[in-house]
Amino acid sequence: MMAKDNFDCNGLLLILTISLIFGFDAIITCISFSAFIYSGPLVDYMTLGFNLILIGAAATTIITALFSPLSEAIAGAQDYALPSFAIIASAIAAKLSTQPSLILSTLIFTIALTTFSIG
């Protein structure tokens, strides 16, 4: 009975509202990131790119929520490396244009390696 007395409906509503807004923002951000990186000859891979970026953003958010010493910490997809990833994607697509089967795997590996190396 003690837990029922401490239940705060207003706090729960606030948390759910903020979560919905943040989730909607994360989806829009991931769509724009994938459109920026997977443009031109890579447009066929945009859906897969969106899924990978969304999974990465979700993993970042969950890890931050679980392990951050700050209870108010919020994390998500960051845009500081976006121009670099777009240039790398364009260069890989141009260099491997004769071998289209290698473009996607090379791009995913390069972005993952860069992300794990520099954050």
Salt bridges, closest charged atoms under 4 A:
none
